[in-house]
Amino acid sequence: MKVLHLSDIHLGSGFSHGRINPETGLNTRLEDFVATLGRCIDRALSEPVDLVLFGGDAFPDATPPPYIQQAFARQFHRLVEAQIPTVLLVGNHDQHSQGAGGASLCIYRTLGVPNVIVGDRLDTYTINTKNGAVQVITLPWLTRSTLLTRPETEGLSMTEVGQLLLDRLRVALEGEIRKLNPDLPTVLLAHLMTDTANYGAEKFLAVGKGFTIPLSFLTRECFNYVALGHVHKHQVLCENPFVVYPGSIERVDFSEEKEDKGFVLVELDGHSTTVEFCPLPVRSFRTIEIDLSEKKDPQAALIRALKPELIENAVVRLNYQIRPEQLDHLDDARIHKALELAHSYTIQSELTNNLSRSRLPELGVGSTIAPFDALKAYLSNREDLRELEEPILEAARRLLAQQEPLVEVVLAEELEPAQTQLRLL
Ligand SMILES: [Mn+2]
């Protein structure tokens, strides 16, 4: 049985990295995302696969505008037409911040679209595919309010609340596992953070709502495959059973500049499972960082750094440092001209002077420095952050010392005012 597993589509995000296509009136990043989603569906049809699993985060929020909903629906409709069963899991971005359920995806449940299952609660489905039946347990993004009531958490520390949540989840998941038919292959489809994953921006995007689930919850013998969503960087967390984040299908922001994007093809064959990551040809993101302050000819150095093969059709951000007295040597029009090759670009310049440079020798390229010392050096050079220096250092101290990190930092409403301020930075 072949399964296509994709996740974190985030259709309708990253518009600031695109521009309006005059022919369609649409943001070019929406067009990129739709084309990439189309490639995933193309593959599902050409294989053809027996089942498509979507790991959650269809849109940036629970109420996408109709034209974006439509672009999403049009692609998944192709699976409906081909009679390929599909499970759409609800991620944190698909939920209303208050209340329950996946607002943006529940329409498909309400419409009763044949072969489409919306995973907005912990539940088990037996799905009949062209190559036999498979059980899929859906575990959408859980928040405190899904499993606990307010009186239950009153007076508890954040760590205790996290523990209570995990106890509840363990019992609930165990209940689903006991109902499984041991003769059928089983897939767990879940949108969550695990304790062993490498995180990018999603860790911060989810602030205030989530908690971390130990990998040991997921690596159960009864699962033939664990299909995850939420983390945008593709990673295989375990091989027995396979526990896989396919990652996002497109670069959502610059934190994903260096990551390969793609989806996963899974072959469930009796007791053995094989997994293949299929990269997608997505648009490049390119950060060009250059210090012009020591250059004799800053203009020439800058133009040299804008290599056409690097920037052509890419989303580019150019950051350069320059001394005030060098500014007259820069020709803005020529710089913009050179950057026209890019799909879109932003320029950020930073004025430096010799004083601040001499205060930051330890942050130079090629030298290594402990994170805490780097932060101290950075803060000592930021007059504007003077008042926040202590709370920032304190927060960093705690972060670096933490044993159970995320449970401690994610419950935003319980942060001290100083920390809340820090979070807003
Ligand atoms: Mn997510």
Residues whose N, C-alpha, C, O or C-beta is under 5 A from the ligand:
A	BS01	MN	D57 G91 N92 H93 H230
